[in-house]
Amino acid sequence: MTGLIVKLSLAFWMLTGVVVSCAAAAAPVIPDIEVIDQDGQAHRLYTDLVKGKTVAITFLYTSCKTSCPAMTGLFGAVQQKLQGGAHPSVTLLSISIDPTTDRPTRLKAVADKFGAQPGWYFLTGSSPDMARLLSALNATAPQRSDHPSMILIGNDVNGNWTRHYGLASVPLVMELVDSVGESIVH
């Protein structure tokens, strides 16, 4: 019964766009670490996936049963909205906070479950590199299950960044994308 209540609460928050906290953010210094995507392809995080682009970043671990599936579902809906062409090109990054467990095959299963299309990367890497990245993005927590439900959206070209804490709606995410300014095609 508790699980059903949690799922219904998450669905309500997603549909209503309840804002827990949303604020402009200083442009993070994103380390140019090597990350591996859901297809097993290696990328330099900053050079290949962020530099010169507008990005939306969220965090997950594949064994999560609460906020991670809700946030991933939100990104799936955001990707569909972005493909409609009314908004600028945005690269979606879902970054694992459990690099030991979340290897490409597990990330691929989640990506497939949520209909990820090109331009949406599920990323992992070495434990030290991922810890460095999470620290740089202020996405650390003492326990994996306590990680922040956060979306970080930024435009690397103009340096405008914003972050939203808590669950969000598609219209809110699109508003945040627009708020960071125009992007270039990736």
N, C-alpha and C positions, 0 to 999 in steps of 0.2 A: 504494500500500500504506500509506504514511504517513497519508493521509487516512482510510482505513478504520480504522486504529488510533486516530486522534483521535476519530472518530465513536463507536467502541465504548467508548472511555474516557469520553467525555461521557455516553453512555447509561448506563454503569455507575454513574457518579457521581450521575446523576439518579435512578436506581432505588434506589440504596442510601442516598441522602441524606447523603453524606459532607459533614461540616461542616468547612469550611476555617477560618472565623472567624465568630463571631456575638456581638454585644454590644449592650447598651443604648446608645442614642445620644442626644446632646443634641438637642432639637428644633431643626431647621435653620430659619434665617430664609429663607423661600422668597420670592424676588422676584416681585412681581406683574406679570411681563412678559407681553406678548402672545405667545401660541403659536397655532399652526395645527394642527388635527388632520387625520387621514387623509381626512376628507371636505371639507377646505378651509374648515372653520368656525373662526373666530377665537374665542379664549377668553382671559380673564385667568387666568394660571396659578393664583395663590393664590386670588383671589376666587371664580372659577368652579369650579375643580377640586379644591382642597384644603381651603378654609375649611369648618370644621364637619364634616369627613368623616374616615373612615379610608381611607388610600391605601397602595397598594403600587407602588413605582417601580422600574423597571429601565431600563437604557440599551442602545442598539443603534445600529448603522449598517447600512443595507440591503445593502451589498456584503459584509458579514462572512460568512464561511463556517464559523466555529468556534463560539465561545461565544454569539454573539447568537441564532442559530437555536435553540440549546438553551434559552436563557433565555426566548425568546419562546414556544417550545413548552411550557415549564413554566408560563408565565402562561396559556396556552390551557387547560391542564389545571386550573390553579387557578380560572380563571373557571368552568369546568364544575362544579367542586366547590362554589364559592360559590353557583351557581344552584340547588344542591340545597336551600338554605335553612337548613342546620344551622349556618351561621356568619353573622356580621354582614355588612351591606352594605359592600363595599369597592370603591373606584374604582381601576382599574388604569391606570397611566401608563407607557408605553414611550417614553422620551425619546431623540431622535436626538442623537448626538454629531457628526454630519456634516450640519449644516443646509444647506450649499451644495448637496450632492447629494440629500439626503433631503427632497424636496418632497412635498406631499400625495399625488400619484399613486404615487410609489414606496412611501410608507408605506401607502397603501391596498392595494397589491398584497401587502405583507407581512401586513397585518391580515386580508385575505381568505384568504391561504394558511393562516393559523393560526386561522381561524374566530372572529375577534374579534366580540363582541356588544356591544350598548349598555353603556356603563359602562367600556369599555376604550378608552383614547385613545392613539393613536400621534402624538407631538407633535414639531414642529419650530418654528423661528422665525428671526429674524435672527441672523447669526453673532455679533454682540456680545452680544445678549440670551442666546443659548444658552451662550456662554462664561461669562457672569456666573452663569447658573443652575448649570452644571456645577461651577463654583468654589464656589458656595454649598452645594452638596450633596456636596462633596468627591469628585467623580467625574471629575476631570481626569487626563490622562496626557500625556506628551510626544508620543507617537505614537497615532493613532486606534486602531490594532490592539492597543495596550497598555492600553486602558481597563479599569477594574476590572469583573469579573463580580460585580455587587453588586445586592442587593435592599434597598431602604430602605422600611421599613414604619412608618407613623405614624398616630396618632390626634390630629387637630388639636384636638379638644374637650378632651382631658385632657393633651395635651402629651407623651404617651408615644411614643417612637420607638425603633426598633431597626434595625440593619443586619446583613446577612449577606453575607460575602464568599465567593465560590466558587459552584459549582453547588449546587442544592438539590433537594429532593423536594417533592411536593405536601403530604405530611403535615407536613414541617418548615415550609413557608410558612404553612400553616393554624395551626400552633402559634404562629408569630410573630405572625400576625394576632390570635389570641386573647390573646397576651401584652401587646399594646398597649391592650387594654381594649375596652369596648363602644363601638360607633359609632352614629351616627344615620343614619337612612335618607336617601339622597341623591336 
